[in-house]
Amino acid sequence: GATANITVGAGNTNDIRYQNPDPSTPSAKVKSICSDSATNLSAIDYDNINVDWTRPQTIDSIRDGLGADINITTSLTSLSANWSSSFDQESGIAKYWYCIGTIPGDSNTVSWTSNMDSLNITQTGLNLTQGQLYFFSVRAEDGAGLKSIKITSDGQRVDTTQATTGINNVSIENLNFKVYPNPAKNNINIDYTLTQEASIKWQVTDVIGQVILQTEDFKANGKYTQSLDVAALSKGLYLLNITTNGLQKTIKFIKE
């Protein structure tokens, strides 16, 4: 006959009983040879066979936003997420898939979409609802087309009221300060005006209170400007806390 049924599986009765030891090493080699009526033999032909029947490793973690996990987004048109890499011993990871839904694990906002081998995504062109929670789900696909179990984020809520824009003028005791621009892309500037010498400290946190940037107490008097480098921050909402003589004021700003 010109065909043969090659059985595959871990059972002892199968012809191929093992998966690839790694993506570049085939599990088996199937050879064929022909004989004519005079018993002359042909050259041997063969095919290397790659075998992978195991799902990729489940992705370990997923975070809303492009850095540390965020709980709030101030955009009505885009959502971002990032996640850890998966692993597949037999055929490697071919691509990652993501979807977005208003229910954990659902895809009612963005259907399952290939992200190739990238570990982060910013989905633009959305029409999001103020106050709504949105959840990213992701899964990995290996070289055999098998997909991992999906993992879902804890969600990010759309809240466009969380920050004011433009220039913020604030006073604390004998200190007046101006914070700009808002939203900010690379730098936040603080113009200080003090009527007398005072101790000042500033701190940048995310919306759940994790400290991102800060300075030690320093003495100041008169007028001067300080520039804070925020270029490395992920897009989203942050809090700038300025303290003088034990009194604190907080300014909300957006990193775009």
Contacts in CASP RR format, 6 or more apart in sequence:
PFRMAT RR
TARGET T0000
AUTHOR 0000-0000-0000
METHOD contacts of the structure
MODEL  1
GATANITVGAGNTNDIRYQNPDPSTPSAKVKSICSDSATNLSAIDYDNIN
VDWTRPQTIDSIRDGLGADINITTSLTSLSANWSSSFDQESGIAKYWYCI
GTIPGDSNTVSWTSNMDSLNITQTGLNLTQGQLYFFSVRAEDGAGLKSIK
ITSDGQRVDTTQATTGINNVSIENLNFKVYPNPAKNNINIDYTLTQEASI
KWQVTDVIGQVILQTEDFKANGKYTQSLDVAALSKGLYLLNITTNGLQKT
IKFIKE
6 15 0 8 1.000
6 16 0 8 1.000
6 30 0 8 1.000
6 49 0 8 1.000
7 13 0 8 1.000
7 14 0 8 1.000
7 15 0 8 1.000
7 16 0 8 1.000
8 14 0 8 1.000
8 15 0 8 1.000
8 16 0 8 1.000
8 17 0 8 1.000
8 51 0 8 1.000
8 53 0 8 1.000
9 16 0 8 1.000
9 17 0 8 1.000
9 53 0 8 1.000
10 17 0 8 1.000
10 18 0 8 1.000
11 17 0 8 1.000
15 28 0 8 1.000
16 27 0 8 1.000
16 28 0 8 1.000
16 49 0 8 1.000
16 51 0 8 1.000
18 27 0 8 1.000
18 28 0 8 1.000
18 51 0 8 1.000
19 27 0 8 1.000
19 51 0 8 1.000
19 52 0 8 1.000
19 53 0 8 1.000
19 54 0 8 1.000
19 89 0 8 1.000
19 90 0 8 1.000
20 26 0 8 1.000
20 27 0 8 1.000
20 50 0 8 1.000
20 51 0 8 1.000
20 52 0 8 1.000
20 89 0 8 1.000
20 90 0 8 1.000
20 91 0 8 1.000
21 27 0 8 1.000
21 89 0 8 1.000
21 90 0 8 1.000
22 89 0 8 1.000
22 90 0 8 1.000
23 88 0 8 1.000
23 89 0 8 1.000
23 90 0 8 1.000
23 91 0 8 1.000
23 92 0 8 1.000
23 143 0 8 1.000
26 48 0 8 1.000
26 49 0 8 1.000
26 50 0 8 1.000
26 51 0 8 1.000
27 49 0 8 1.000
27 50 0 8 1.000
27 51 0 8 1.000
27 90 0 8 1.000
28 48 0 8 1.000
28 49 0 8 1.000
28 51 0 8 1.000
29 46 0 8 1.000
29 47 0 8 1.000
29 48 0 8 1.000
29 49 0 8 1.000
30 46 0 8 1.000
30 47 0 8 1.000
30 49 0 8 1.000
31 44 0 8 1.000
31 45 0 8 1.000
31 46 0 8 1.000
32 44 0 8 1.000
32 45 0 8 1.000
32 46 0 8 1.000
33 41 0 8 1.000
33 42 0 8 1.000
33 43 0 8 1.000
33 44 0 8 1.000
33 45 0 8 1.000
34 41 0 8 1.000
34 42 0 8 1.000
35 41 0 8 1.000
35 42 0 8 1.000
50 90 0 8 1.000
50 91 0 8 1.000
50 144 0 8 1.000
51 90 0 8 1.000
52 88 0 8 1.000
52 90 0 8 1.000
52 91 0 8 1.000
52 142 0 8 1.000
52 143 0 8 1.000
52 144 0 8 1.000
52 146 0 8 1.000
53 144 0 8 1.000
53 146 0 8 1.000
54 88 0 8 1.000
54 89 0 8 1.000
54 90 0 8 1.000
54 146 0 8 1.000
55 88 0 8 1.000
55 142 0 8 1.000
55 146 0 8 1.000
55 147 0 8 1.000
55 148 0 8 1.000
55 149 0 8 1.000
56 86 0 8 1.000
56 87 0 8 1.000
56 88 0 8 1.000
56 92 0 8 1.000
56 93 0 8 1.000
56 140 0 8 1.000
56 141 0 8 1.000
56 142 0 8 1.000
56 146 0 8 1.000
56 147 0 8 1.000
56 148 0 8 1.000
57 86 0 8 1.000
57 87 0 8 1.000
57 88 0 8 1.000
57 140 0 8 1.000
57 148 0 8 1.000
58 86 0 8 1.000
58 148 0 8 1.000
58 149 0 8 1.000
58 151 0 8 1.000
59 83 0 8 1.000
59 84 0 8 1.000
59 85 0 8 1.000
59 86 0 8 1.000
59 138 0 8 1.000
59 139 0 8 1.000
59 140 0 8 1.000
59 148 0 8 1.000
59 151 0 8 1.000
60 84 0 8 1.000
61 83 0 8 1.000
61 84 0 8 1.000
61 151 0 8 1.000
62 81 0 8 1.000
62 82 0 8 1.000
62 83 0 8 1.000
62 84 0 8 1.000
62 136 0 8 1.000
62 137 0 8 1.000
62 138 0 8 1.000
62 151 0 8 1.000
62 152 0 8 1.000
62 153 0 8 1.000
63 69 0 8 1.000
63 70 0 8 1.000
63 81 0 8 1.000
63 82 0 8 1.000
63 83 0 8 1.000
63 153 0 8 1.000
64 70 0 8 1.000
64 71 0 8 1.000
64 73 0 8 1.000
64 79 0 8 1.000
64 80 0 8 1.000
64 81 0 8 1.000
64 136 0 8 1.000
64 153 0 8 1.000
64 154 0 8 1.000
64 155 0 8 1.000
64 156 0 8 1.000
65 73 0 8 1.000
65 79 0 8 1.000
65 80 0 8 1.000
65 81 0 8 1.000
65 82 0 8 1.000
65 156 0 8 1.000
65 234 0 8 1.000
65 235 0 8 1.000
65 236 0 8 1.000
66 80 0 8 1.000
66 81 0 8 1.000
66 82 0 8 1.000
66 120 0 8 1.000
66 122 0 8 1.000
66 234 0 8 1.000
66 235 0 8 1.000
67 82 0 8 1.000
67 234 0 8 1.000
68 206 0 8 1.000
68 210 0 8 1.000
68 234 0 8 1.000
69 153 0 8 1.000
69 154 0 8 1.000
70 156 0 8 1.000
70 206 0 8 1.000
70 207 0 8 1.000
70 234 0 8 1.000
70 236 0 8 1.000
70 237 0 8 1.000
71 154 0 8 1.000
71 155 0 8 1.000
71 156 0 8 1.000
71 157 0 8 1.000
71 207 0 8 1.000
71 208 0 8 1.000
72 156 0 8 1.000
72 157 0 8 1.000
72 158 0 8 1.000
72 159 0 8 1.000
72 162 0 8 1.000
72 207 0 8 1.000
72 236 0 8 1.000
72 237 0 8 1.000
73 79 0 8 1.000
73 80 0 8 1.000
73 134 0 8 1.000
73 156 0 8 1.000
73 157 0 8 1.000
73 158 0 8 1.000
73 159 0 8 1.000
73 236 0 8 1.000
73 237 0 8 1.000
74 158 0 8 1.000
74 159 0 8 1.000
74 160 0 8 1.000
74 162 0 8 1.000
74 163 0 8 1.000
74 236 0 8 1.000
74 237 0 8 1.000
74 254 0 8 1.000
75 128 0 8 1.000
75 158 0 8 1.000
75 160 0 8 1.000
76 126 0 8 1.000
76 127 0 8 1.000
76 128 0 8 1.000
76 130 0 8 1.000
76 158 0 8 1.000
76 160 0 8 1.000
77 124 0 8 1.000
77 125 0 8 1.000
77 126 0 8 1.000
77 127 0 8 1.000
77 128 0 8 1.000
78 122 0 8 1.000
78 123 0 8 1.000
78 124 0 8 1.000
78 125 0 8 1.000
78 126 0 8 1.000
79 100 0 8 1.000
79 122 0 8 1.000
79 123 0 8 1.000
79 126 0 8 1.000
79 128 0 8 1.000
79 134 0 8 1.000
79 136 0 8 1.000
79 156 0 8 1.000
80 120 0 8 1.000
80 121 0 8 1.000
80 122 0 8 1.000
80 123 0 8 1.000
80 234 0 8 1.000
80 235 0 8 1.000
81 98 0 8 1.000
81 120 0 8 1.000
81 121 0 8 1.000
81 136 0 8 1.000
81 138 0 8 1.000
81 153 0 8 1.000
82 119 0 8 1.000
82 120 0 8 1.000
82 121 0 8 1.000
83 96 0 8 1.000
83 119 0 8 1.000
83 120 0 8 1.000
83 138 0 8 1.000
83 151 0 8 1.000
84 119 0 8 1.000
85 93 0 8 1.000
85 119 0 8 1.000
86 93 0 8 1.000
86 96 0 8 1.000
86 140 0 8 1.000
86 148 0 8 1.000
87 93 0 8 1.000
88 140 0 8 1.000
88 142 0 8 1.000
88 143 0 8 1.000
88 146 0 8 1.000
90 142 0 8 1.000
90 144 0 8 1.000
91 142 0 8 1.000
91 143 0 8 1.000
91 144 0 8 1.000
92 142 0 8 1.000
92 143 0 8 1.000
93 117 0 8 1.000
93 140 0 8 1.000
93 141 0 8 1.000
93 142 0 8 1.000
93 143 0 8 1.000
94 117 0 8 1.000
94 141 0 8 1.000
94 142 0 8 1.000
94 143 0 8 1.000
94 145 0 8 1.000
95 114 0 8 1.000
95 115 0 8 1.000
95 116 0 8 1.000
95 117 0 8 1.000
95 140 0 8 1.000
95 141 0 8 1.000
96 114 0 8 1.000
96 115 0 8 1.000
96 116 0 8 1.000
96 117 0 8 1.000
96 118 0 8 1.000
96 119 0 8 1.000
96 138 0 8 1.000
96 139 0 8 1.000
96 140 0 8 1.000
96 141 0 8 1.000
97 112 0 8 1.000
97 113 0 8 1.000
97 114 0 8 1.000
97 115 0 8 1.000
97 138 0 8 1.000
97 139 0 8 1.000
97 140 0 8 1.000
97 141 0 8 1.000
97 147 0 8 1.000
98 110 0 8 1.000
98 112 0 8 1.000
98 113 0 8 1.000
98 115 0 8 1.000
98 121 0 8 1.000
98 136 0 8 1.000
98 137 0 8 1.000
98 138 0 8 1.000
99 105 0 8 1.000
99 106 0 8 1.000
99 107 0 8 1.000
99 109 0 8 1.000
99 110 0 8 1.000
99 111 0 8 1.000
99 112 0 8 1.000
99 113 0 8 1.000
99 136 0 8 1.000
99 137 0 8 1.000
100 107 0 8 1.000
100 109 0 8 1.000
100 110 0 8 1.000
100 123 0 8 1.000
100 134 0 8 1.000
100 135 0 8 1.000
100 136 0 8 1.000
100 137 0 8 1.000
101 107 0 8 1.000
101 108 0 8 1.000
101 109 0 8 1.000
101 110 0 8 1.000
101 134 0 8 1.000
101 135 0 8 1.000
101 137 0 8 1.000
102 108 0 8 1.000
102 109 0 8 1.000
102 132 0 8 1.000
102 133 0 8 1.000
102 134 0 8 1.000
102 135 0 8 1.000
103 135 0 8 1.000
104 135 0 8 1.000
104 137 0 8 1.000
104 152 0 8 1.000
104 155 0 8 1.000
105 135 0 8 1.000
105 137 0 8 1.000
105 150 0 8 1.000
105 152 0 8 1.000
106 135 0 8 1.000
106 137 0 8 1.000
107 137 0 8 1.000
109 126 0 8 1.000
109 134 0 8 1.000
110 123 0 8 1.000
110 126 0 8 1.000
115 121 0 8 1.000
115 138 0 8 1.000
121 136 0 8 1.000
128 134 0 8 1.000
128 158 0 8 1.000
129 158 0 8 1.000
130 158 0 8 1.000
130 159 0 8 1.000
130 160 0 8 1.000
131 157 0 8 1.000
131 158 0 8 1.000
131 159 0 8 1.000
132 157 0 8 1.000
132 158 0 8 1.000
133 155 0 8 1.000
133 156 0 8 1.000
133 157 0 8 1.000
134 155 0 8 1.000
134 156 0 8 1.000
134 157 0 8 1.000
134 158 0 8 1.000
135 152 0 8 1.000
135 153 0 8 1.000
135 154 0 8 1.000
135 155 0 8 1.000
136 152 0 8 1.000
136 153 0 8 1.000
136 155 0 8 1.000
137 150 0 8 1.000
137 151 0 8 1.000
137 152 0 8 1.000
137 153 0 8 1.000
138 150 0 8 1.000
138 151 0 8 1.000
139 147 0 8 1.000
139 148 0 8 1.000
139 149 0 8 1.000
139 150 0 8 1.000
139 151 0 8 1.000
140 147 0 8 1.000
140 148 0 8 1.000
141 147 0 8 1.000
141 148 0 8 1.000
159 237 0 8 1.000
162 207 0 8 1.000
162 237 0 8 1.000
162 252 0 8 1.000
163 182 0 8 1.000
163 183 0 8 1.000
163 237 0 8 1.000
163 252 0 8 1.000
163 253 0 8 1.000
163 254 0 8 1.000
164 182 0 8 1.000
164 252 0 8 1.000
165 182 0 8 1.000
165 183 0 8 1.000
165 254 0 8 1.000
166 180 0 8 1.000
166 181 0 8 1.000
166 182 0 8 1.000
167 178 0 8 1.000
167 179 0 8 1.000
167 180 0 8 1.000
167 181 0 8 1.000
167 182 0 8 1.000
168 178 0 8 1.000
168 179 0 8 1.000
168 180 0 8 1.000
168 182 0 8 1.000
168 251 0 8 1.000
168 253 0 8 1.000
169 176 0 8 1.000
169 177 0 8 1.000
169 178 0 8 1.000
170 176 0 8 1.000
170 177 0 8 1.000
170 178 0 8 1.000
170 179 0 8 1.000
170 242 0 8 1.000
170 249 0 8 1.000
170 251 0 8 1.000
171 177 0 8 1.000
172 242 0 8 1.000
172 244 0 8 1.000
172 247 0 8 1.000
172 248 0 8 1.000
172 249 0 8 1.000
173 198 0 8 1.000
173 244 0 8 1.000
173 245 0 8 1.000
173 247 0 8 1.000
174 194 0 8 1.000
174 195 0 8 1.000
174 196 0 8 1.000
174 198 0 8 1.000
174 244 0 8 1.000
175 192 0 8 1.000
175 193 0 8 1.000
175 194 0 8 1.000
175 198 0 8 1.000
175 200 0 8 1.000
175 242 0 8 1.000
175 244 0 8 1.000
176 192 0 8 1.000
176 193 0 8 1.000
176 194 0 8 1.000
177 190 0 8 1.000
177 191 0 8 1.000
177 192 0 8 1.000
177 193 0 8 1.000
177 242 0 8 1.000
178 189 0 8 1.000
178 190 0 8 1.000
178 191 0 8 1.000
179 188 0 8 1.000
179 189 0 8 1.000
179 190 0 8 1.000
179 240 0 8 1.000
179 251 0 8 1.000
179 253 0 8 1.000
180 188 0 8 1.000
180 189 0 8 1.000
180 191 0 8 1.000
181 188 0 8 1.000
181 189 0 8 1.000
182 188 0 8 1.000
182 251 0 8 1.000
182 253 0 8 1.000
182 254 0 8 1.000
183 253 0 8 1.000
183 254 0 8 1.000
183 255 0 8 1.000
183 256 0 8 1.000
184 230 0 8 1.000
184 253 0 8 1.000
184 254 0 8 1.000
184 255 0 8 1.000
184 256 0 8 1.000
185 231 0 8 1.000
185 255 0 8 1.000
185 256 0 8 1.000
186 229 0 8 1.000
186 230 0 8 1.000
186 231 0 8 1.000
187 227 0 8 1.000
187 228 0 8 1.000
187 229 0 8 1.000
187 230 0 8 1.000
187 231 0 8 1.000
188 227 0 8 1.000
188 228 0 8 1.000
188 230 0 8 1.000
188 240 0 8 1.000
188 253 0 8 1.000
189 225 0 8 1.000
189 226 0 8 1.000
189 227 0 8 1.000
189 228 0 8 1.000
190 202 0 8 1.000
190 225 0 8 1.000
190 226 0 8 1.000
190 227 0 8 1.000
190 228 0 8 1.000
190 240 0 8 1.000
190 242 0 8 1.000
191 223 0 8 1.000
191 224 0 8 1.000
191 225 0 8 1.000
192 200 0 8 1.000
192 220 0 8 1.000
192 222 0 8 1.000
192 223 0 8 1.000
192 224 0 8 1.000
192 225 0 8 1.000
192 226 0 8 1.000
193 222 0 8 1.000
193 223 0 8 1.000
194 220 0 8 1.000
194 221 0 8 1.000
194 222 0 8 1.000
194 223 0 8 1.000
195 222 0 8 1.000
196 221 0 8 1.000
197 219 0 8 1.000
197 220 0 8 1.000
197 221 0 8 1.000
198 219 0 8 1.000
198 220 0 8 1.000
198 221 0 8 1.000
198 244 0 8 1.000
198 245 0 8 1.000
199 217 0 8 1.000
199 218 0 8 1.000
199 219 0 8 1.000
199 244 0 8 1.000
199 245 0 8 1.000
200 217 0 8 1.000
200 218 0 8 1.000
200 219 0 8 1.000
200 220 0 8 1.000
200 242 0 8 1.000
200 243 0 8 1.000
200 244 0 8 1.000
201 214 0 8 1.000
201 215 0 8 1.000
201 216 0 8 1.000
201 217 0 8 1.000
201 218 0 8 1.000
201 242 0 8 1.000
201 243 0 8 1.000
201 244 0 8 1.000
202 214 0 8 1.000
202 215 0 8 1.000
202 226 0 8 1.000
202 228 0 8 1.000
202 240 0 8 1.000
202 241 0 8 1.000
202 242 0 8 1.000
202 243 0 8 1.000
203 211 0 8 1.000
203 213 0 8 1.000
203 214 0 8 1.000
203 215 0 8 1.000
203 240 0 8 1.000
203 241 0 8 1.000
203 243 0 8 1.000
204 211 0 8 1.000
204 212 0 8 1.000
204 213 0 8 1.000
204 214 0 8 1.000
204 228 0 8 1.000
204 230 0 8 1.000
204 233 0 8 1.000
204 238 0 8 1.000
204 239 0 8 1.000
204 240 0 8 1.000
204 241 0 8 1.000
205 211 0 8 1.000
205 212 0 8 1.000
205 238 0 8 1.000
205 239 0 8 1.000
205 241 0 8 1.000
206 212 0 8 1.000
206 237 0 8 1.000
206 238 0 8 1.000
206 239 0 8 1.000
207 237 0 8 1.000
207 238 0 8 1.000
207 239 0 8 1.000
209 239 0 8 1.000
212 233 0 8 1.000
212 238 0 8 1.000
213 228 0 8 1.000
213 230 0 8 1.000
228 240 0 8 1.000
230 238 0 8 1.000
230 255 0 8 1.000
233 255 0 8 1.000
234 255 0 8 1.000
235 255 0 8 1.000
235 256 0 8 1.000
236 254 0 8 1.000
236 255 0 8 1.000
236 256 0 8 1.000
237 252 0 8 1.000
237 253 0 8 1.000
237 254 0 8 1.000
237 255 0 8 1.000
238 252 0 8 1.000
238 253 0 8 1.000
238 254 0 8 1.000
238 255 0 8 1.000
239 250 0 8 1.000
239 251 0 8 1.000
239 252 0 8 1.000
239 253 0 8 1.000
240 250 0 8 1.000
240 251 0 8 1.000
240 252 0 8 1.000
240 253 0 8 1.000
241 248 0 8 1.000
241 249 0 8 1.000
241 250 0 8 1.000
242 248 0 8 1.000
242 249 0 8 1.000
242 250 0 8 1.000
242 251 0 8 1.000
END
